[in-house]
């Protein structure tokens, strides 16, 4: 998916708008300059070729005698005082050029402006174009007054536009350069401003992600600017401090309550076991009731233990009492503890203790807690009559314990979250949702890994890998 960042939005909105405005400005200025220079050239030629001045000059030569008109034409071009500005042609009544101030008589005389003059009510025709020499020119033809409806000739003025076009191009380039410079100035200044916003926001993004991941010790870097972003950083830091304080209060509360509950639960369980031993077996209802009290007390006791472990993990106070232990002995004990209960629930546990040794540097109680929890889960999620398979292998200095069941399985969407605190894929089964998270933490602290693969309505496979102890690890 395309990510529209602040910088990209700024480039697409502000810079795009400014660019379009500058393009419009440059185009408008160029158009105005073009009209100004070309208009000035046109006005100058029109003032030179004013109809009344031409009529006054040629009036004495327009008498129907061609020799007289030719004499007048030569006098006009010879005494033309604007030869430095333009070229002048004089046409006779038949449309032939009879005199020019350059002394050169052109072959092509029926020009566009000459034709336009005959069609114009003012008797003037003009033309902007490129001369046969490749030079840009402006030409204007002015008809001399007619006599009895018969043309008495015309005068054509031609001026070069090369200098004007060069000035116009230079000024247009200058305007474009100024616009580009202004745009670059806006971009550079804008990027500095955007960076002053984006960099703190990126930092805040990292900080908030770490806070969301549970690292409440992280703090956002503040500055002395006193702007809104600095206020936001201070607010996030304050939020983190408050979360840390509240989280600590929560963990302390859970730890305290868990400790306080363990004593009465132990007493209830102990007395229920004692009473069940002395109650007559004939009183089936009382015996069953005491068994229910004992089982539910045990379940509540395990829940309290999970909560206590959770508070220790959250506060970073979970510690391990490491010693060299026989991993298989702890696994055997866990299977022994759960096999009778599984049998009562109609579940068979298939396990054979391997012949090889499995020395591990670990905490025996915590390791047994992991095995009890994982096997208990396999039993809980298996239907009556199914089998839980436990297998042990030694692979590349690792001990690999596989626990597989044919139970309800876990949906693919739930697998990534199954080891998170309080997450339950199957809410219909009793449990706190803490056990797997605690097991994963214990295994990780022993330098091992806990992986879970599952398929819905097929079963689940849990694999625990722990490093074997070798003499090379001593010291």
N, C-alpha and C positions, 0 to 999 in steps of 0.2 A: 504494500500500500504506500502511495506517495505521501511523504511526510512534509506538511506545509509548516516550516519553521517561521519564527518571527522575522528572521533576516530575509527569507524568501518572500514572505508576505510584504515586507517593506519594499523589496526590490520590485515586486510585481505591481504594487499600488503606488507608492510615493514616487519612485524613480520612473515608472512608466508614465505617470501623469505629468511629471516635470519634463520628461523627454518629449512628450507630445506637445506640451506648451512651448518648449524651446524650439521645436521643429516648426510650430505654427508661427512663432515670433520671427524666426530666421526667414521663413518663406514670405511672411508679410513684409519684412524689411527689404528683402530682395526684390519683391514685386514693386514696392514703393520707389526704391532706387531706380529700378528699370523704367518705371513710368516717368520718373523725374528726369532722368538723363535723356531718354528718347523724346519725351515731351519738350524738353528744352531745345533739342536739336530741331524738332519739327517747328516749334515756334520761331526759331531763328530763321529757318528757310522761308516760312510764311511771311515774316516781316521783310525779308529780302525781295521775295517775289510778289509783293502786294499788287493787286490788280490795278489799282488807280495809278501807281507809279509807272507800271508797264504801259498802261494806256496813254499816259501823258507823254512818255518817251516815243512810243511808236505811232502816235496820232498823226504826226507830220509825214510819216512814210507809208501810211496806209491810204493809197490813192488809186489802187488798181494797177499800178505799174510795178512789175516784179523787180526791175532794176533798182527802183527807189527803195523798195522793202529790203532788198539784199544789202544795199548801202547802209540802211539803218541797222540791220542785224549785225553787220561787221562792226559798226561803231559801238553798238551796245556791248558786244563781247570783248572788244578791245579796251573799252573804258570800264569794264566790270570791276568794281572795287573789292568784291568779296571772293576773288579767285583763290585766296588762301584758305577759304572755308568750303567752297563748293565748286563744282563744274557746272557750266551753263551751256545749254543747246538752244538754238533758235530754229523753229520749224516754219516753212512757208505754208501757204494755204493748201497745198497738195499733200502735206504731211511729210515732206522731205526736210532733213536737217541741212540747213544752208550755212550755218556758222556755229563754231564752238570756241570757247576760250582756250582750249588746248591745241587748236589747229587741226585736230583729227576729226574727220567726218565718219561716224559709225555706220556700219552696214545695216544693222537692225534698228529701225527707227520706230516701229509700231510697238512701243512698250506698253506695259500694263497701266501705268499711270496716265500715259497719253490717251489710251482708249477710255479710261475711266473719266477723264476730263470731259469728253464729248457726251458722256452719259450723265454727268453731274449738272445740277441746276446752277451751281456756283461757278461752273467752268473750271473747276480744279479737280485734279486726280492725283492720288498719292500711292506710293508702293514701298514697302519694306521688303528687302530680299537680298539675294547674293548675286553680285555682279559676275559676269563671265570670267573675270580674273580671280574669282573666289573671295572677293572682298564683300563684306556686309555693307549695304548702302541704304540710304533713304532718298527717294526721288519724288519730286512734285512737278507736275505739268500744269501751267496756267494758260488758258486760251485767251488770245487777244480778241478785242471786241469785233463782232461780225459786222459786215456791211451788206445790207440787202439780203441777209440770211446766208451770206457766203463767208466761209472761214477766211480770216486774214492771217492765220498762223498761230503759233504757240511758243512759249518759252519753257524749257525744262531745266530744273535745278537738281543737281545730284551731289549728295554729301556722303563722305565715308563715315561709317559707324564704328570703325575698328578701335579708335581711341576711347570712344564712349563705352563700348563693350568691355574693353580691358579694364577701365575704371570700375564699371559695374561688377565685373567678375572679382576684381581685387577687394572691393568693398563687401561683396557677398561672402567671399572667403574669410574676410576679417570678422564679419558678423557670425559666421558659422564657428570660427575659432573661439570667439567670445562665448558663444552658447555652449560649446563642448567644454571649455574651461569652467564655466559656471556649473555644468552638470557634474564634472569631475569633482569640483569643490563640494557640491552637495553630497555626492557619494562618499567622499573621504570623511567629511564631517559627520555624515549620517552613520557610517560604519563605526566610527569611534563611539558615537552615542549608542548605537545598537549593541556594541560589545560591552559597554558599561551596564547594559541591561541583561544581555544573554549570558555573559560569564557568571554573574551572581545567580541567575536562574538555574544554570547548569549545576552549579555547586549545590543549590537548594534541592535540586532534583536528586542528586546523589545522597544528600543528607536525609531527605524524607524517605528514600528507598531503604536506607540503612535503619532508620527508625522503624519503618514498617516490618523490616526483617527481625526486629527485636533488639537492635543495638541502640539503647537509650543513652549511651554515654557520648555519642557523637554530637557535635555542636556546629552550627553554621557560623561562618566567619563574618563578623560585623565590621563596619567601617565608620569613619568619622563624618561621613557625608550628611547623615541625618535625613536621608531621603526615604521614599516609601519602601524601597527594597531593603534598606537597613532596618526599617521598622518590622518588615516581614521576617527578616533573619532573627531579630530579637524575639518576635512572637513565637517562632518555631523553637528557638532555644528554651524559652519559657515553657512551651508545651512539652518539650522533651524532659525538662526538669520535673514538671508536674507528673508526667507519666511515670518517670523513674520513682518518684516518691510514692505515687499510688500503687505502682507495681510492687514496691518493697513492702508497703502496708498489706497488700493482698497476700504476698508470699509469707509474710510473718503471721498473718491471720490463719492461713491454711496450715502452716507448720504447727502453730500453737493448738489449733482445733484438732488436728490429726493426732498430736501427742496426747491431748486430753481425752480423745475418744478411744485410744488404744487400751487404756487401763480398764474402763468399764466393759468394753467389748471382750477383753480377755477374761474378765470375771464372769460375764454372761456365758461365754462359750465353755469355760471350765465347769461352772455349776450345771449347765445343761448336760454336759457329758457325765458328770457325777450323778445327777438325778436319773438320767437314762439307765445307768447301771444298777440303780437300787429300785427303780420302779418295777413292779411285777410285769412280766411279759404278757400276762393275760389282759392287762389294761392297754389294749392296742392303740386306742385313741391318744392316751397320754404319751405312750412311747413315740408314736408318729409325730405328735406335737413337739416333743422335745427334740426330735431329729430335725424337724423343720427349723426350730429355733437355732439349733447348732449350725445347720447349713447356711441359713440366712445371716447368722452372726459371722460366720467365716467369710461369706461373700462381702459383707460390710467391712470386715477387717481388711480384706484384700483391697477394697476400694480406698480405705483410709491409707493403706500403705502406698497405693498408687498416687494419691494426692500428696503424700509426704515426699515421695520421690519427685513429683512434678515441681513442688515448691523448691526442692534442693536444686533441680536442674535449672529452673528459672533464675534462682538467685546465685547460681554458680557455686553452690556449697556441696554438690555431690562429690564425695571422695571415695576412693577405692583403697581397700586394704590388700595390697598385692602380696602374694606369696606363690611359691611353686606348688601348683595343684595338679591333680589328675582330672582332666576335663571329663573323661568318660565316667569317672566315679560320680561326678555331679549330674551327668546325664542319666546314669542308671538310677540315681536317687529320685530324680524328677519323674522318670517313667514309673518307678515303684509307687510314688505318692499318688499318681493320677490313674494308674491302671485299674485299681479297684473301682474308683468312681466311674471311669469310662465303661467298665463292664456292667455296672448297675444301670447305666443309661443306654445299654445296648450297643456300645461302640467297642470295637476290638483294636488294640494297639499292637502293631507288629514291629518288634524290635529285637535284635540280637546284638549283644555287646561284643564288639570286635576284639580280636586277640592282641592287637598291638597297643602300645602305650601312647598316651596323648598328654605329655607334660606341657602345661601352659602357665605363664606368669599372669596370675589374675586374682580377682576377688571371688572366693568360692561361693559366698552367699549371693552375690550379684549374678554370677554365671548361672547358678541354679535358678534364680529368679527369672532369667531370660528363658531357660528351657521350660520351666513350669508354665510361664505365660504363653509361649508359642504352642506347646502341646495342648494346653487348656483351650486355646482358640480353635485348634484343629478339631478337638472333640466337640466343642460347642457348636461349630458350624457344620458338623457332619450329621446326616440323618441316621436314624436307628438302623442297625444292621451293617453299617459301613465300617471300613477299616482305615486307621491312621498309620501311615508307613513312616518309620524313622530309620534313616541310614547314615552311617558314618564312614568317611573315606579320608585318607591322608594323601594330599596332593601338593607337591612342591613346597615342603616345609609349612603347610597349612593343614589344619584339621577342618574338614567340611562336613557339617551336619545338615541333612536334608529332612524336612518334615513335610509330608504330602498328605492331603486329604482329598476325598471325593465329594466335598460338600457343595454348598450353594455358590461358592466362588465370588469373585469381585468384578464389578463392571469396569471396563477399560477406562472410563472417565474418572473413576474413583481411585485407581491405582496410584497416580502421582501424589495424592493427598493422604494416602492410607497411614503414613507414619507421622502425620501432623497431630499435635495435641488436640484431644477432644473430637477428632473427626471419626465418624462411624459410617462405614459403607452400608451396613445393614442395621437399621435402628430397631428392628424387631427382636434382636438378640440382646440379652442383658450385658451390660458392660459400661465402663466409663469413657472409653475411647482414649485412654491414656497409656494403656499397656504397651502397645507397639512403639509409641514414641519413646517410652522409658527403655524398652529393650534395645531400640536402635541407638540410643545415647550410650547405654552400657557397653554394647558391642563396639561402638566407635572408640570409646575410651580405652578399650583393650586392644586397639589397633586392628580391629577386624571390620567386616562388612555384613550387613543384613539386607538381603534382596528378596523381593516378593514378586512372583509371577502368578497370574491367575486368569481363569476364564469363567465367565458367568455360567452357572448351572453345570459346570464340569469339575472344578476343584481348584485348590490353591497349593502352590509349592513355595515353601520358605527355606532359604539357604543361609546358614550362618557360617562364615569363614573366620577363623581365628588363627593367628600365627603360633606355631609350635615353638616351644622353648628349646634353644640349642645352647651348647656351652660357649659358642662364640659371642653370645649376647651377655655373658657375665661381665661385670664391671661396667 
